[in-house]
Amino acid sequence: MPHDRIDLSLVKTYHLGERRNLVKLSDLVRPCQPPPPFDHPELYLVARAIREARKRGAPVLWMLGAHVVKSGLSLLVIDLMQRGLVTHVAGNGAVSIHDFELALIGETSEDVPDSIEDGSFGMADETGRLINEAVQAGVRDGLGYGEALGRLYAADPRFKHRDASILYQGYRFRVPVTIHVTIGTDIIHQHPAVDFGALGTASGLDFRTYCATVAKLEGGVFCNFGSAVTGPEVFLKALSIARNLGHTVSHITTANFDLFPLRGDYRAEVSKHDIEYYYRPRKNIIVRPVSLGGRGYHITGDHKATIPNLYQMITE
């Protein structure tokens, strides 16, 4: 006998236009805006590594957490993609959701403390229905998660703000934008239209695309922005696959950007008795991937400061 299971077809949704959002298009940072003050002695070294990697034709892979989009930084990422300075963008499922809502209505980010109390959190119909339908259609055509959504934005005139979408611009300029989901973490998994098999297939196809980039990362750069679990775990597995298949991925630059400060020499191994041992980016981005060569960095700061300053250093 199977265990009891919730029937998601009974979930009540509401029109996305009824929701109050915390982030609007007017909040987006433009490439022409000067960055806020920020001083970190190693940020320039990361920027230099990115420029040198692109001169050699090596990939530059950026993994994003959702707060990059919610902080209004999509246009900077898009500009780097268009310039060929970032060659692959990856994100967790929440990145695709906030990107979707910006493209569709020019707003995103609901007020969670209020909506969780009455069970309306994450129940906007258009977000759950259209993303799930696009992913399912993409799977039927052999497309990964990110490409399926980019195709939707390109074809559907309702996405009036798609120029601010990382996924659309990736589809437009043929830059891989891959989405790496964890079942149960995203609001579209609450929707009656969800098909968990399609979500797994689509994200699995994106993981294989991601692995193909990592397999060519010799001399390249991997940056992780605020994804404390998905970012380091997906990267470490992809790196192991690449090396297992005989690809040389030894001399690479890795950089982790987060609010979490690391004490002392953050490149040194720490014991299991130290709480920093359990902070995945330290082990799986900064230290272990560069044991054969290269250099790992940790840049502590708000994305609203670190990314604009990194953008300026890369493009100036």
C-alpha positions in Angstrom: 0.0 0.0 0.0 1.4 3.5 -0.9 1.6 6.2 1.7 -0.9 9.0 1.7 -0.2 11.7 -0.9 -1.5 15.2 -1.4 -3.6 15.8 -4.5 -2.1 18.9 -6.1 -5.0 19.2 -8.5 -7.0 20.6 -5.6 -4.6 23.5 -5.0 -6.2 26.9 -5.3 -4.4 29.5 -7.4 -4.9 33.2 -8.1 -4.1 35.7 -10.9 -0.5 36.9 -10.8 -1.6 40.5 -11.4 -3.3 40.5 -8.0 0.0 40.0 -6.1 2.0 42.8 -4.5 5.7 42.5 -5.6 8.8 43.8 -3.9 11.0 44.1 -7.1 10.2 46.0 -10.2 11.9 46.8 -13.5 12.7 50.3 -12.2 14.9 48.6 -9.6 17.2 47.0 -12.2 20.8 48.2 -12.2 21.9 49.5 -15.7 25.3 48.8 -17.1 25.9 52.5 -17.4 25.4 53.1 -13.7 28.6 53.6 -11.6 29.0 50.9 -9.0 28.7 51.6 -5.3 31.8 51.8 -3.2 33.4 48.4 -2.5 36.9 47.4 -1.7 38.2 43.9 -1.8 41.9 43.2 -2.6 41.1 40.0 -4.6 38.2 41.2 -6.7 40.5 42.5 -9.4 42.3 39.2 -9.6 39.0 37.5 -10.4 38.2 40.1 -13.0 41.6 39.7 -14.6 41.2 35.9 -14.7 37.9 36.3 -16.5 39.4 38.6 -19.1 42.5 36.4 -19.6 40.3 33.3 -19.9 38.2 34.9 -22.7 41.4 36.0 -24.5 42.4 32.3 -24.6 38.9 31.2 -25.6 38.3 29.4 -22.3 34.8 29.3 -20.8 33.5 31.6 -18.1 30.7 29.9 -16.2 28.6 31.8 -13.7 26.3 30.1 -11.3 23.5 32.3 -9.8 21.4 32.2 -6.8 18.0 33.9 -7.0 19.1 37.0 -5.1 21.2 38.0 -8.1 17.9 38.5 -10.0 16.0 39.8 -7.0 18.8 42.4 -6.4 18.2 43.8 -9.9 21.4 42.7 -11.5 20.1 40.8 -14.5 21.0 43.5 -17.0 24.7 43.3 -16.0 24.7 39.6 -16.5 23.0 40.0 -19.9 25.5 42.6 -21.0 28.4 40.3 -20.1 26.7 37.5 -22.1 26.3 39.7 -25.1 29.9 40.8 -24.9 31.0 37.2 -24.9 32.7 37.7 -21.4 30.3 35.2 -19.7 29.8 32.1 -21.9 27.4 30.0 -19.7 25.0 31.1 -17.0 23.5 28.5 -14.6 20.9 28.9 -11.9 18.7 27.2 -9.4 14.9 26.9 -10.0 14.2 30.2 -8.2 16.4 32.1 -10.7 14.1 30.9 -13.5 11.0 31.9 -11.6 12.0 35.5 -10.8 13.4 35.8 -14.4 10.0 34.6 -15.7 8.0 37.1 -13.7 10.2 40.0 -14.7 9.8 39.0 -18.4 6.0 38.7 -18.1 4.8 41.5 -15.8 8.0 43.5 -15.1 7.8 42.6 -11.3 8.7 39.8 -9.0 9.3 38.7 -5.4 6.1 38.3 -3.3 5.8 39.2 0.4 6.3 35.8 2.0 5.6 36.5 5.7 2.0 37.6 4.8 1.2 35.0 2.1 2.5 31.9 4.0 -0.1 32.5 6.7 -3.1 31.8 4.5 -1.5 29.3 2.1 -1.4 31.7 -0.9 2.4 31.8 -1.0 3.6 30.7 -4.4 0.1 30.1 -5.8 0.2 32.7 -8.6 -1.4 30.8 -11.5 0.5 32.1 -14.5 3.9 31.5 -12.9 3.2 27.8 -12.1 1.1 27.0 -15.2 3.2 28.7 -17.9 6.6 27.5 -16.7 5.3 23.9 -16.2 3.7 23.9 -19.7 6.8 25.3 -21.3 9.1 22.7 -19.6 6.8 19.9 -20.6 6.6 21.1 -24.2 10.4 21.5 -24.2 11.0 18.0 -23.0 8.8 16.7 -25.9 11.2 18.5 -28.3 14.4 17.5 -26.5 15.1 20.9 -24.9 16.5 21.5 -21.5 14.8 23.6 -18.8 16.5 26.9 -19.6 16.1 26.7 -23.4 12.5 25.7 -23.1 11.7 28.9 -21.2 13.8 31.0 -23.5 11.9 29.7 -26.4 8.5 30.5 -24.8 9.6 34.1 -24.2 10.7 34.5 -27.8 7.5 33.2 -29.2 4.8 34.6 -26.8 4.0 38.3 -27.2 2.7 38.4 -23.6 6.4 38.6 -22.4 6.7 42.3 -23.0 9.7 42.7 -20.8 11.8 39.8 -22.1 14.8 42.0 -22.8 15.4 42.0 -19.1 15.3 38.2 -19.0 18.6 36.2 -18.7 16.9 33.1 -20.1 15.5 34.9 -23.2 18.8 36.6 -24.0 20.6 33.3 -23.6 18.1 31.7 -26.1 18.5 34.7 -28.4 22.3 34.8 -28.4 22.8 31.0 -28.1 24.5 31.3 -24.7 23.7 28.3 -22.5 21.4 29.1 -19.6 20.9 26.0 -17.6 18.5 25.5 -14.6 19.3 23.0 -11.9 16.2 22.2 -9.8 15.6 20.4 -6.6 12.1 18.9 -6.4 10.0 20.6 -3.8 12.0 23.8 -3.5 10.2 26.0 -6.1 6.7 27.5 -6.1 5.9 25.9 -9.5 6.1 22.5 -7.8 2.9 23.5 -5.9 0.9 24.0 -9.0 -1.8 21.6 -10.4 0.0 21.7 -13.8 3.3 20.2 -12.4 4.8 17.1 -14.0 7.7 16.0 -11.8 9.0 13.6 -14.5 9.2 16.5 -17.0 11.0 18.7 -14.5 13.6 16.0 -13.8 14.1 15.3 -17.5 14.5 19.0 -18.4 16.9 19.7 -15.6 18.8 16.5 -16.3 19.3 17.7 -19.9 20.6 21.0 -18.6 23.0 19.2 -16.2 24.5 17.4 -19.2 24.9 20.7 -21.0 26.5 22.2 -17.8 28.9 19.2 -17.7 29.9 19.8 -21.3 31.0 23.3 -20.3 32.9 22.2 -17.2 34.7 19.6 -19.4 36.2 22.5 -21.4 37.0 24.7 -18.4 40.8 24.2 -18.5 42.1 27.8 -18.2 38.6 29.1 -17.6 36.7 30.6 -14.6 33.8 29.4 -12.5 32.0 32.0 -10.3 29.3 31.1 -7.8 27.0 33.9 -6.6 25.1 33.2 -3.5 24.1 29.6 -4.2 25.3 28.0 -1.0 24.1 24.4 -1.8 23.1 23.9 -5.4 26.0 25.9 -6.9 28.8 24.0 -5.2 27.2 20.6 -5.4 26.3 20.7 -9.1 29.8 22.1 -9.9 31.7 19.4 -7.9 29.7 16.6 -9.6 30.2 18.0 -13.1 33.9 18.4 -12.4 34.2 14.8 -11.4 32.3 13.7 -14.5 34.6 15.7 -16.7 37.7 14.3 -15.2 36.3 10.8 -15.2 35.7 11.0 -18.9 39.3 12.0 -19.5 39.0 15.8 -19.9 41.8 17.9 -18.6 40.4 20.3 -16.1 43.3 21.2 -13.8 44.2 24.9 -14.0 41.0 26.8 -13.3 40.0 29.8 -11.4 37.1 29.5 -9.0 35.4 32.3 -7.0 32.6 32.3 -4.5 30.6 35.4 -3.8 28.5 35.5 -0.6 27.6 37.5 2.5 29.1 34.7 4.6 32.6 35.7 5.9 35.3 33.1 6.1 38.0 33.5 8.8 41.7 33.5 8.3 43.2 31.6 5.4 40.1 30.4 3.8 42.0 28.2 1.3 43.3 26.0 4.1 41.5 22.7 5.0 39.5 22.9 8.2 38.6 20.2 10.6 35.1 18.8 11.1 35.0 20.5 14.4 35.0 23.9 12.7 31.6 25.1 11.6 33.1 26.4 8.4 33.8 22.8 7.3 30.1 22.5 6.7 29.9 25.6 4.4 29.9 23.8 1.1 31.4 26.6 -1.1 34.6 26.6 0.9 35.3 22.9 0.2 33.6 22.4 -3.1 34.4 25.7 -4.9 37.4 27.4 -3.3 39.6 24.5 -2.2 39.1 21.1 -3.7 38.5 21.9 -7.4 41.8 23.7 -7.6 44.0 21.1 -5.9 45.6 20.3 -9.3 46.2 23.9 -10.2 44.6 27.3 -10.4 43.3 29.4 -7.6 40.1 29.7 -5.5 38.8 33.0 -4.1 36.1 34.1 -1.7 34.6 37.6 -2.0 32.5 38.6 0.9 29.9 41.3 0.2 26.4 42.1 -1.0 25.7 41.2 -4.6 24.5 44.8 -5.2 28.1 45.9 -4.5 30.2 42.9 -5.7 28.7 42.3 -9.1 28.6 45.9 -10.3 32.2 46.4 -9.3 33.2 43.1 -10.9 31.3 44.1 -14.0 33.1 47.4 -14.2 36.5 45.8 -13.8 35.8 43.2 -16.5 34.5 45.7 -19.0 36.7 48.7 -18.5 
